């Protein structure tokens, strides 16, 4: 991999493979299998495939490999494995590395599906799971023991934008030989340098910022060659969670503009957060780049940005939140994020609906909470749309 290229250059060129035709754009290899020149070659490839040799699309594909190499280069890891969705990446990592009797420590503030995997799936097979307040380093120190196999957390939590100190938690985990697995979706590979800060395995839902157009489901796991090829790949190729070549091609095209999009969206998110803060109809505005965020200093040190999402809590609860969302014109109601289009989500009735009320209360997921994924529209138009909807929410 070309380590000395800067981010935008890597996003355009890294991992490119060209056929004998010398095509400029990355080719889509829509094939499930590959032809061998003779039986001896087939036997040899099944024993050990070469760098640019493929067996079956569930194991690997030239288009998929371009995407994996590009994201690994961007993230700063040795290798990557692309998956069918973000949750295929999360569940694949955890299921591949953990066995009955193993212990994992996780932050409590997670996406609902991640909680399901930890609470329902892993425990079903005898994995011991301990949850902690991700922002409290003392809880991490108390929970991580010499028998802990891994720690897992979102670098920025969904939906309350709580940060975990990656460097400090990594030091705690590595002191007992535990792997650090980070779901980095909200932070994006543009703003987070989780590997530099100690993370071992990075997980993304590429459905979000990496695609950025709301077109396809995808995921990816980044890590060492040892972890990706010896721990993760055997599990993924036998259980069928691999990405499709067409989706990998979409992700490659999304990456070309990833840096430009994320920075523009984050600039707009900051403008939106500043416009909302202090509004009498809002109980609180949560955005890490605002000095009012309790982890503002950590966010600036760890990311250098507040990211592309803003969360705020309407004083009127669910009724006000629904009036607000129904009055939006430019901003759309959906449950995705990281899209070029701005999206408003009501977590307590959608993405985190299955959580018991007591757990929602503990996580700060209130009836009036709105998660706003800021897109590429003009921020002035977004602010005007938000202000009009706020007026409707109080009517």
ROTI-818069 format. One line per field, with one value per residue (C-alpha): residue number from 1; x, y, z. Coordinates in pm, whole numbers. Example, Ala and Ser with C-alpha at 12.3 -4.5 7.8 and 13.67 -1.06 7.14 Angstrom:
pos = (1; 2) $
X = (1230; 1367) $
Y = (-450; -106) $
Z = (780; 714) $
//
This chain:
pos = (1; 2; 3; 4; 5; 6; 7; 8; 9; 10; 11; 12; 13; 14; 15; 16; 17; 18; 19; 20; 21; 22; 23; 24; 25; 26; 27; 28; 29; 30; 31; 32; 33; 34; 35; 36; 37; 38; 39; 40; 41; 42; 43; 44; 45; 46; 47; 48; 49; 50; 51; 52; 53; 54; 55; 56; 57; 58; 59; 60; 61; 62; 63; 64; 65; 66; 67; 68; 69; 70; 71; 72; 73; 74; 75; 76; 77; 78; 79; 80; 81; 82; 83; 84; 85; 86; 87; 88; 89; 90; 91; 92; 93; 94; 95; 96; 97; 98; 99; 100; 101; 102; 103; 104; 105; 106; 107; 108; 109; 110; 111; 112; 113; 114; 115; 116; 117; 118; 119; 120; 121; 122; 123; 124; 125; 126; 127; 128; 129; 130; 131; 132; 133; 134; 135; 136; 137; 138; 139; 140; 141; 142; 143; 144; 145; 146; 147; 148; 149; 150; 151; 152; 153; 154; 155; 156; 157; 158; 159; 160; 161; 162; 163; 164; 165; 166; 167; 168; 169; 170; 171; 172; 173; 174; 175; 176; 177; 178; 179; 180; 181; 182; 183; 184; 185; 186; 187; 188; 189; 190; 191; 192; 193; 194; 195; 196; 197; 198; 199; 200; 201; 202; 203; 204; 205; 206; 207; 208; 209; 210; 211; 212; 213; 214; 215; 216; 217; 218; 219; 220; 221; 222; 223; 224; 225; 226; 227; 228; 229; 230; 231; 232; 233; 234; 235; 236; 237; 238; 239; 240; 241; 242; 243; 244; 245; 246; 247; 248; 249; 250; 251; 252; 253; 254; 255; 256; 257; 258; 259; 260; 261; 262; 263; 264; 265; 266; 267; 268; 269; 270; 271; 272; 273; 274; 275; 276; 277; 278; 279; 280; 281; 282; 283; 284; 285; 286; 287; 288; 289; 290; 291; 292; 293; 294; 295; 296; 297; 298; 299; 300; 301; 302; 303; 304; 305; 306; 307; 308; 309; 310; 311; 312; 313; 314; 315; 316; 317; 318; 319; 320; 321; 322; 323; 324; 325; 326; 327; 328; 329; 330; 331; 332; 333; 334; 335; 336; 337; 338; 339; 340; 341; 342; 343; 344; 345; 346; 347; 348; 349; 350; 351; 352; 353; 354; 355; 356; 357; 358; 359; 360; 361; 362; 363; 364; 365; 366; 367; 368; 369; 370; 371; 372; 373; 374; 375; 376; 377; 378; 379; 380; 381; 382; 383; 384; 385; 386; 387; 388; 389; 390; 391; 392; 393; 394; 395) $
X = (0; 114; 163; 297; -10; -240; -604; -775; -524; -575; -951; -921; -643; -554; -611; -691; -669; -691; -763; -589; -818; -670; -1005; -999; -1292; -1283; -1436; -1721; -1634; -1983; -1882; -1930; -1652; -1318; -1164; -838; -603; -570; -659; -317; -376; -713; -554; -274; -510; -727; -415; -298; -430; -179; -203; -422; -585; -950; -1160; -1520; -1696; -1785; -1410; -1298; -1336; -1119; -1370; -1418; -1042; -1000; -1246; -1082; -736; -859; -1037; -747; -506; -731; -781; -413; -455; -282; -596; -976; -1271; -1587; -1924; -2288; -2389; -2260; -2426; -2266; -1935; -2016; -2165; -1896; -1611; -1764; -1876; -1545; -1326; -1533; -1603; -1813; -1666; -1492; -1550; -1612; -1662; -1875; -1998; -2369; -2450; -2483; -2704; -2999; -2886; -2539; -2701; -2906; -2594; -2424; -2723; -2910; -2680; -2342; -2486; -2689; -2358; -2198; -2006; -1998; -2080; -2025; -2164; -2010; -2064; -1832; -1725; -1625; -1268; -1300; -1581; -1359; -1077; -1309; -1470; -1164; -991; -703; -963; -1117; -1084; -1205; -1361; -1618; -1755; -1878; -1617; -1912; -2238; -2570; -2773; -2644; -2296; -2108; -1739; -1515; -1150; -997; -639; -716; -952; -701; -431; -663; -751; -400; -268; -454; -407; -761; -838; -998; -1288; -1427; -1746; -1633; -1942; -2031; -1670; -1609; -1269; -1205; -1218; -1122; -771; -866; -577; -324; -501; -474; -769; -701; -1013; -1228; -1582; -1788; -2133; -2038; -2411; -2354; -2089; -1877; -2157; -2307; -2590; -2839; -2796; -2679; -2609; -2246; -1991; -1619; -1380; -1027; -741; -416; -363; -343; -688; -859; -733; -697; -977; -1242; -1219; -1277; -1593; -1723; -1659; -1828; -2130; -2192; -2164; -1947; -2026; -2145; -1906; -2163; -2198; -1820; -1808; -2064; -1854; -1539; -1719; -1850; -1501; -1377; -1573; -1572; -1328; -1498; -1845; -1761; -1586; -1867; -2130; -1939; -1909; -2285; -2349; -2155; -2354; -2680; -2576; -2486; -2819; -3015; -2826; -3009; -3347; -3612; -3800; -3499; -3386; -3035; -2826; -2563; -2274; -1913; -1764; -1977; -1795; -2112; -2056; -1919; -1649; -1562; -1189; -1173; -1364; -1123; -819; -955; -1132; -1057; -1424; -1772; -1874; -2181; -2461; -2641; -2877; -3124; -3403; -3736; -3903; -4246; -4154; -4279; -4574; -4351; -4093; -4355; -4499; -4145; -4060; -4389; -4328; -3985; -3965; -3602; -3493; -3640; -3769; -3571; -3342; -3023; -2737; -2429; -2634; -2600; -2961; -3027; -3224; -3419; -3472; -3675; -3462; -3697; -3966; -3739; -3370; -3381; -3748; -3682; -3488; -3673; -3772; -3537; -3244; -3350; -3365; -3018; -2878; -3053; -3277; -3574; -3915; -3818; -3480; -3413; -3105; -3018; -2779; -2665; -2631; -2490; -2767; -2690; -2678; -2883; -3168; -3137; -3146; -3454; -3623; -3539; -3663; -3993; -4037; -3954; -4227; -4471; -4358; -4461; -4796) $
Y = (0; 356; 501; 842; 964; 1216; 1133; 1269; 1101; 765; 804; 842; 598; 345; -21; 36; -271; -248; -524; -571; -301; -27; 113; 448; 379; 84; -220; -422; -791; -939; -1299; -1550; -1784; -1784; -2006; -2194; -2277; -2635; -2868; -2821; -2445; -2497; -2726; -2478; -2185; -2369; -2448; -2085; -1815; -1559; -1184; -1132; -1473; -1539; -1850; -1750; -1416; -1512; -1542; -1240; -1054; -799; -516; -602; -618; -269; -139; -330; -202; 156; 165; -11; 247; 531; 380; 297; -79; -369; -521; -510; -739; -600; -727; -723; -462; -278; -529; -816; -650; -605; -950; -1112; -965; -1057; -1406; -1485; -1390; -1496; -1842; -1980; -1861; -1556; -1213; -887; -540; -296; 59; 72; 350; 156; 126; -100; -382; -384; -417; -708; -893; -841; -899; -1170; -1347; -1366; -1456; -1734; -1903; -1856; -1532; -1315; -949; -657; -311; 13; 386; 445; 790; 670; 538; 408; 177; 45; -15; -203; -415; -515; -810; -1044; -1278; -1016; -1107; -780; -441; -292; 60; 326; 602; 842; 696; 672; 891; 1104; 1175; 1060; 997; 721; 808; 564; 605; 557; 261; 98; 125; -39; -321; -384; -411; -744; -850; -766; -652; -312; -317; 23; 99; 419; 509; 843; 961; 862; 755; 1121; 1259; 960; 820; 530; 306; 574; 605; 234; 54; -292; -356; -87; -149; 66; 54; 174; 228; 562; 819; 592; 537; 871; 850; 620; 357; 31; -165; -243; -282; -329; -449; -306; -460; -651; -911; -1171; -1081; -1023; -1333; -1586; -1491; -1303; -1435; -1805; -1714; -1468; -1679; -1983; -1796; -1582; -1224; -1095; -781; -807; -683; -431; -285; -272; -74; 172; 213; 275; 553; 696; 710; 945; 1234; 1112; 1371; 1659; 1549; 1485; 1817; 2012; 1829; 1889; 2261; 2275; 2071; 2323; 2610; 2427; 2349; 2713; 2828; 2585; 2642; 2876; 2834; 2846; 2550; 2321; 2174; 2091; 2078; 1805; 1862; 1783; 2094; 2320; 2427; 2327; 1958; 1788; 1613; 1906; 1892; 1517; 1558; 1820; 1616; 1287; 1403; 1769; 1811; 1765; 1536; 1540; 1478; 1709; 1587; 1808; 1761; 1939; 2051; 1933; 1563; 1318; 1534; 1834; 1611; 1466; 1811; 1929; 1638; 1656; 2025; 1973; 2039; 1995; 1758; 1411; 1170; 847; 633; 641; 886; 1012; 1078; 1371; 1449; 1574; 1327; 1364; 1059; 1010; 743; 654; 532; 394; 299; 247; 156; -194; -66; -69; 279; 262; 200; 482; 712; 604; 671; 1009; 897; 1111; 1139; 1479; 1376; 1433; 1300; 1517; 1389; 1700; 1661; 1866; 2123; 2490; 2536; 2854; 2655; 2387; 2643; 2809; 2467; 2387; 2722; 2684; 2334; 2457; 2718; 2442; 2223; 2488; 2566) $
Z = (0; -69; 278; 178; -13; 154; 233; -77; -306; -133; -164; -541; -630; -358; -439; -808; -1033; -1413; -1657; -1991; -2130; -1912; -1798; -1616; -1381; -1143; -1311; -1163; -1173; -1158; -1128; -852; -966; -1147; -1417; -1359; -1650; -1529; -1242; -1082; -1063; -895; -638; -570; -531; -279; -76; -84; -314; -439; -395; -701; -725; -642; -581; -516; -461; -103; -38; -243; -573; -761; -712; -346; -299; -440; -183; 103; 16; -20; 317; 493; 355; 468; 815; 860; 904; 733; 588; 569; 495; 335; 457; 348; 608; 912; 1141; 947; 1031; 1402; 1454; 1238; 1443; 1777; 1676; 1506; 1801; 2105; 2243; 2528; 2857; 2707; 2862; 2676; 2822; 2625; 2659; 2736; 2485; 2159; 1852; 1928; 1697; 1854; 2195; 2064; 1948; 2285; 2511; 2323; 2078; 2252; 2590; 2424; 2342; 2681; 2633; 2944; 2873; 3108; 3029; 3153; 3117; 2822; 2937; 3286; 3280; 3636; 3524; 3244; 3493; 3727; 3455; 3250; 3417; 3324; 3170; 2942; 2574; 2416; 2471; 2234; 2202; 1964; 1947; 1937; 2063; 1885; 1938; 2228; 2084; 2392; 2329; 2459; 2526; 2277; 2394; 2762; 2716; 2479; 2745; 3000; 2759; 2631; 2987; 3014; 2651; 2538; 2183; 2130; 1884; 1784; 1593; 1425; 1221; 1377; 1392; 1025; 890; 805; 1158; 1372; 1393; 1615; 1513; 1604; 1939; 2017; 1857; 1713; 1505; 1340; 1221; 983; 839; 492; 437; 608; 513; 293; 42; 133; -119; 56; -217; -63; 255; 328; 603; 655; 924; 936; 1133; 1116; 845; 1122; 1258; 923; 743; 1027; 1267; 1069; 712; 794; 983; 723; 414; 565; 707; 398; 523; 238; 40; -322; -595; -717; -367; -329; -655; -517; -203; -409; -591; -264; -119; -391; -236; 127; 261; 82; 192; 557; 600; 433; 640; 963; 884; 832; 1147; 1353; 1199; 1275; 1632; 1698; 1552; 1774; 2097; 2328; 2156; 2430; 2279; 2312; 2644; 2523; 2207; 2187; 1948; 2043; 1885; 2102; 2423; 2610; 2527; 2842; 2636; 2411; 2485; 2422; 2096; 1970; 2073; 1939; 1622; 1564; 1467; 1604; 1317; 1097; 1350; 1589; 1860; 2044; 2294; 2248; 2571; 2463; 2453; 2192; 2086; 2017; 1846; 1611; 1530; 1461; 1231; 1043; 970; 812; 440; 329; 603; 558; 821; 805; 1019; 811; 863; 682; 369; 129; 227; 579; 792; 1116; 1338; 1657; 1832; 2114; 1872; 1596; 1624; 2002; 2032; 2172; 2474; 2808; 2921; 3220; 2987; 2756; 3058; 3167; 2821; 2790; 2502; 2594; 2421; 2283; 2144; 1772; 1594; 1295; 1030; 848; 472; 187; 153; 211; 590; 562; 411; 678; 959; 807; 780; 1142; 1270; 1086; 1227; 1578; 1547; 1445; 1737; 1986; 1826) $
//
